[in-house]
């Protein structure tokens, strides 16, 4: 009898709690849950995204090959790197993979980094993911960005179609966003895939190779921890939706998992500029500079702006008297600052545009006027 009484009390308590709970739960739950009547629910994982990106973009990634004379001299070991001696006489030229690229049109346009094809006297080839080889007919180098467009003839391999990549929009990227890098790592391992996230946005770096004498200041680049190795340069950085959002460009010396990529919108601007005229008609002032932030200006008792490191002889800047050591504070009436760097302001103009320029020199502001020209080819 006592057991029945206990069970009855428990049952009454349960019903009371259920009645109270049922009066509150509906306001926290959706009024209806719609599930598909047929089919299956696909769970998206990092693995799915990577595999899909490789399937979508992998066939469009190419290896850039340079015809070069191989080295056979002795090997000098310096730290983790090796420097090889010069070639011996009577050696025949051979080919070596030096970088990556990706197809952007069915008629044979390929994008890569300018520094990958920096040797204007060399001959280059393209090897596709299915091992078809094409001779590069023409190379168009963007004078204001580390971007080059290579032209091949699709008919060199009858029956082999070129698959262009899908290019995304790099204006709305977010730190922490998942990305996939694809390229020919170390110039040997085709279609190597690495994954990571966007680690930073709007970085400014000076990239180059001290042995080739190449260096270039790059603004507004993307930082990623997806492993980028020598040979990955020029390859695509891909979003989880299978769109190319950047072109892999540089790695940080002495840093681990710190790589940099040019936003795809810069590539699209270069392509649009190229497609209109068949060449790059970029506005040109003719200075190299370093930005001085507001904090740096206060610390050094100067002004915020673009500190001129050097001026190119006979350039528009040289002709109006801009000198090394000047600080450009205004360009075409707009303040030169971290959000409006000089290169960004120049890129918005056209060759032959006349612009006002204000420079700060010896504590005084000087107003000048320059006519921009077309950037010299490189």
BELKAFEN-V683666 format. One line per field, one symbol per residue. ss: DSSP state (2 for helix, 1 for strand, 0 for the rest). burial: # if it has 9 or more other C-alpha atoms within 8 Angstrom, else .. A space follows every 10 residues. Layout:
# BELKAFEN-V683666
ss->???
burial->???
This chain:
# BELKAFEN-V683666
ss->0222222222 2222222222 2222222200 0000000000 0000022222 2222222222 1111111100 0000111100 1111000000 0001111111 1110000011 1102222000 0001111000 0011111111 1000000111 1102220000 0000001002 2200000111 1111100011 1111111111 1111111110 0001111111 1111000000 0000011110 0001111111 1000000011 1112222222 2222222000 0011001111 1102222222 0000111111 1000022220 0000001111 1001100000 0222222000 0001111111 1001111111 10110000
burial->.......... .......... .....#.... .......... ........## .###.##### #########. ###....... .#.##.#... ....###### ######.### #######... ...######. ..####..## ###..##### ####..#... .#####...# ....#.#### #######..# ########## #.##..##.. ...##..#.# ########## ########## .######### #.....#### #####.#..# ..##....## #######.#. ###..###.. ..######## ##..####.# .######### #...###..# ##..###..# ###.###### #......### #####...
